[in-house]
Amino acid sequence: MSRTIHRLKAVAVAQMNKPGLYADGGGLYLQITPAGVRSWLFRYMRNGKARGMGLGPLHTITLSKARVKAHECREMLLAGADPLEVKKEAQHAQRLDDAKAFSFRDCATSYHLAHKDGWKNKKHADQWTNTLSTYAYPIIGDLPIASVDVGLVMKILEPIWRTKSETASRLRGRIESVVDWATARGFRTGENPARWKGHLDHLLMSRSAANKVVHHPALPYSDVAKFIVDVRQQEGFAKQALELLILTASRTSEVLNATWDEVNLDLAIWTIPAARMKAGREHRVPLSQHACEILRNQLALRKGQQRDADADYVFPGRKSSQPLSNMALLQLLKRMNRSDLTVHGFRSTFRDWAGECTNHPRETAEAALAHTVKDKTEAAYARGDLFEKRRVLMSDWSTFCTSAAEQRAS
């Protein structure tokens, strides 16, 4: 560090434009880049290494102000502090202060915008935000991201960890991602309160323990034929949707969101795209004679209303642009005084019938339910979808389901 200081003159500094470093003394330099940018630089030695710290541009920081800043830096060095590290800490503290106005909801929205285009389908993107809106935002949505701690995360997760374990697990992961994003952006510091391994795994039971199989109330297969007779006596679109769901052993969302471009009545095939399947794979559903009759009735109804039958929902809601609500199926069961049942339970009814009343192979029944083969070795060999075998199985199931209705009709 030079022994003399205040070498530069303000008038001369204002006229300097040749690239280079011009010493004022005491570690203060005027720096002019080849592009003509003029700024102040404080240079010093720290632990045997040369370091430099910018003090600001000449058009904002005058010579006298730059000297004051350089003097403060020399005082820090004399006290044993590193001016550059002090500056970084001050900037970080300012970012944390700014983050107090940046809420968890703000961070989640920013994270979603940054990543949604990389997600496989729109449904996943919607579920991502809907899950946070339902469970996280009421508790931490408007809180500063820096204040989200373990206690708040537990307040969100504990009420649903046992009863909705899969949803809770996904929710935890999404909160963790938002907090990691905020940490990477400098809006908070410290451990991620939603981290599982070595953290929440000590506070919550394992997912395998919490994720016990929930047996949906299901109709005994011996009663299904009579049940369909009762369904056909009901009013509205819901009865058609429920019967098709039973005859195809499909999930509620698969049936209600079905569109006419997925259905080929000539080939008696309903092809559900991968984006609408739980396993993320396209699923071909063989349609029995009775299933085709339901769809033809729906098609005739849609054409009678002079709507484009090739581009809308098979089971439209009150607005043709929206599908029938799953509440419509639940209300149908309620009107039938069968609130003891769940719509999803009819898949169990089908599986019980296939296992106990037929000689169809287990893998055929599982394929009909679009279940993923969990055994990796078995999955490596199970490359087909057993479609023709499933066609026979679903025809037998349809006959079993509609036998009582056909007898009553005759």
N, C-alpha and C positions, 0 to 999 in steps of 0.2 A: 504494500500500500504506500502510495507516494507521501512524502513528508509535507508537501505543499498542497493547499486546496484552493478552491475558487479561482482556477486559472482562466476559465472562460468568461467572456463578456456577453451580456444579453443581446447587444446589437449585433455582435459578430455571429452569435448562434443563430439569429434570425436569418442571416444571409448565407449560412453554410449549406451547401448542397452536394459537395463532392463525397462519394461513398467512402466510408471509413469509420474508425473509432476516434473520438476526440475526448481526451481526459480533462476532467475538471479538478481531479485530485480526490483523495479519500475514497477511491473505488468507484466514483461516479463518472460515467462516460455518456457522451452523445453518440448515438449509433445511427449512421445513415446507410441504408441498403442500396444496392445497385438500382433498385426500382425507385429510389428517391424517398423512401419512407424514413422519417426521422423520429427517433424515440430515445428514451433514457434507459440506461443499463447500469445496474450495480454489480460490480465484479469483486469476488473475494475468494479466499482460500478456506477450506473446511476439511479438517482431517487429512491434510496434504493434497487435497483435490481442488482444482479450480472450479468455481461455480459462478453462475450469472443469473440475475433476476431482473426482469423487466419492471420498470417503474411507471411506464405510461408513455403515450405519444407526446411529441413536442407541442402539437396544436392544442393539447389539453393541459399538460403539465409544464408550467413555466420553469425557467432555470432556477428561480428561488425555491419553488415548491419541490423540485427534484433534489435540491440540496438538503431540504428538510427531511425528505424521505431517506436520502443516503445517510444522514446523521442518525436517524432512527435505526437503520440497519447496523451501523457501527456500534450503537449502544447494545443492540441484541447480541452481536458477536462478543462484545465485552462481557456480557452477562452469561455467556456460554450457550446462547441459543443460535439456531440456524435460521436466518431471515427467510429463506425460501420455504423451509418447513413450516415456519410460523404463518407465512402467507397461505400455504396450502390448507393448513388447519382452519384458518379464518374463512377461506372460501368454502370449505366443507361445512363448517358451522352455519354459514349463510344458506347453503343449500338445504340443510336440515330445517332451518327456520322457514325457508320458502315452502318446504314439504308440509309444514303444518297446515297450509291451505290446500294441499294436494291430497284428496281423500282416497280411501280404498276404492271407491266407485270410479274415481277419475283414473286411477292406475289400472283397474280392471278393464275399463273402456279402451284405454290406450293399448293394453296388452292384446285385447281382442282384435282391434283394428290392425295391429302389427302381424298377427298370426293367422287370422281367419282364412285368408286366401290359400294357406298351405294345408288346411284341413280338408279331409276327403269329401265331405258333403255339407250342404247348407244345414241339414238337420242337426249335425253335430255342433255347428256354430251356434245355432239357436238354443240347443240344450245347454251349451256352455254358459251363455248369458242367463238363461232362464233359471238354472240351478242356483247361481249366485244371487239373482233377484229374489228368489223364493226364500233362501235360507241365510245367506250372508249379509245382504244389504240391510235388512231390518235391524241388524245388530251393529255392523261395522261400516256400512256403506258410506255414511257421512263423516266418519272419524278420520283424522289424519292418518295416513299410511304408517307414519313413524310410531304411532301409538298402539298399533295392533300387536297384542301380546298373546302369550299362551292361554291366559285366562279367557280372553275373548274368543279365541279359536275353539277352546273346549266348550264354551257356551253355545257355539254354533253346532258343533258336532255331536256332543253327548246326547241331546234329545232324540237323534235319529240314528245313532251308531248301531243300535241293536235292531231296530224295527225296519230301517231302510239302509242296510249296510252297504249295498252297492252304490247307491246314491251318495251316501256319506263319504265313502272312499273317494269317489270321483270329485266330490266337493272339496275334500281336503287337498287333493292334488291340484285343483284349480286355484285354491287360496295360496298354496305354496308357490305356484307359478307366478301369480300376481306379486307376491311379496319378493320373490327372487328378482323379478323385473324391476321393482322399485329400488331394491338394493343395488342392482347393477347401474341404475340411473342416478344413484347417489341420494335418493330420497329418504333412506333409512340406513341404519347400521345394525350390526349384531346378528345373532342366530335367527334363522327363519322359524317362527313359532309354529308353523304348520308342517315342519319336516317330520317324517315318520320315523326313519331308522335312527335309533339311538336317542329318540326324543319322545314323540307321541306314542311310540310303541310301548313305552313304560307307563303311560297314562290310560290308554285304551286297550281293550282286548283285541287280539289279532283278528283280521278280517275273516280268516277261515273259521274262527270260533263264532264271530258275530253273524257271519253269512250262512246261517243255517237255512236249509231248504224250507221255504214257506209253501206249505201245501194249500193251494187255493181250493176252497170248497167246491167239490165236483159232484156232478150228478152220477149216480151209479149207471153203468152202461145198460143195465136191464130196464131202466126207466126212460132211456133216451127216445125211443120210438114214440111213446105216449107223450113225452114232452114236446116233440116236434108237432104232433097233432094240435096241442094247445097253442103252440107258437103260431101256427097257420091261421088260427081263429082270431088273432090280434089284428090291430089296425096299424097302418103306416109303413114306411120304408124299413123301419128297424127290424121287423119280423123277417124280411127277406135277407137282410144283412146277417142277422143272427143265424138263420138256417144255413146260409152259405158258409159262415164261419165254422159251424159244426161239421158240415159235410166235407170241408177241406182241411179241418184240423189246423186252421191258421190262427195267427195272432190278431188281436183286435185292430191294431194299427195297420196291419197288412190288408185287411178287408176294407176298412173304412176309407183308406187312402188309395184304394184301387182305382185306376182310370181305364177308360175303354181302350186306349192304345196298348194296354198290357194284355188284353184278352183276345184270343183267337178261337172263336166258337166253332169254326170249321174243323180245326184240329183238336178242339176241346182241351186247350192249354191256356193257362194263366201264368204269365211270366212276370215275376216280381223282381224289379231291378235291385242290384246290390245295395244301392243307397237307402233302400227301405227295409232291408233285412238286418236283423240283429247281428248275424255273423258277418255281415258285409259282403256276402256272395249272392249272385243271382240265384233265384230259386224258381224252378218250373213246377207248377201245380197241375197234376192231371185232373181234369174236370169230369166228374161222373155225369150220367144222363140227367139226374135231378139237379145237379149244380148248374148244368147248361140251361135247364128250363128256367131256373131262377134268373139267370143272366139274360136270357132272351126276353123274359117278362119285363125286366128293368130296361132293356134296350128298346122294346116297343113303347114303353111309357115315355122314355126320353124323346123318342122320335115323334110321339104324339104331341109333345110339348114344343116341337119344332126347335130343338136345340142340337148343337153339334155333338152327336153321340160318339165321335171319335176323339174328342179332346177334353172331356170333362169327367167328373167322378161317377163311378158306377152307382154309388149311394150318396147323392148330394144332400147337403143340409138345406136350411131355409134359403140360403144364397147358393146358387149353382157354382159359384167360385170357391165354395168351401165344402169339405166333406161332412157327412153326418157325424155328429158328436158322439164320442163313446158314452156320454151320459144318456144318449137315447137308448142304448142297449141296456144300461143299468135301470133306466126307468121302465123299460119293457119287462125286465125281470120283476121289478117292483109291482107292476100292474098285474102280473101273473101270480103275485104272492109268493115269489121265489127269491126273496132277498137273501135267502140262505146260500144262494149260489153266486159264483163269479163267472164272468164271461171267459176268462182265461182257463177256468177249471174244465171246460169242455175238451181241451187238449189232453188233460189227464184222463177224462172219460174215454176218449179215443184210444189212448195208450193202454189203458187197462183192458179194454175190449180186444185190442190187437194181440196183447200178450196172453190173455186167458181164454179167448174164444176162437183163435185162428192158429193156423200153422205157418203164417207168414213170418219170415226171419226177423229177428230183433233189429238188424241194421236197416231193414226196409221200413219198419215203423219209425225208427229214429230219423231216417232220411225224410219221411213224410212230414215229420215235425220240424224239419230243417235244423236239427240239432247238430252241433259241431262234434266231430269225433275227437275225444280228449286224448286217447292213447296215440302217441306220435307214430308208433310203428304201424298200428292199424290204419291211421290216417294216410300214411305214405302209400298204402296199397288201395285205399278206397278213393279212387280218382273219379269214378262215375257217379251219377246221381240216382242210379237204380230206377230210372223213370218208368220203364215198362212194368217192372215189378210193382212199383207204387201205383200205377194205373189200375192194376188188378186189385190191389189192397183197398184203394179208395172207392172202387166200384162195389166191393163187398161191404165196406163200411156204409156207403150210401144206401144199399139195399137193406142193411140191418136197421139203419136209422129211420127209414121211411116205410118200413113194412106195415106198421100199425096204421099210418095215414092212408096207405094204399088200400088196406083192407076196409077201412071206414068208408073210403070213397066208393068202393065197389058195393 
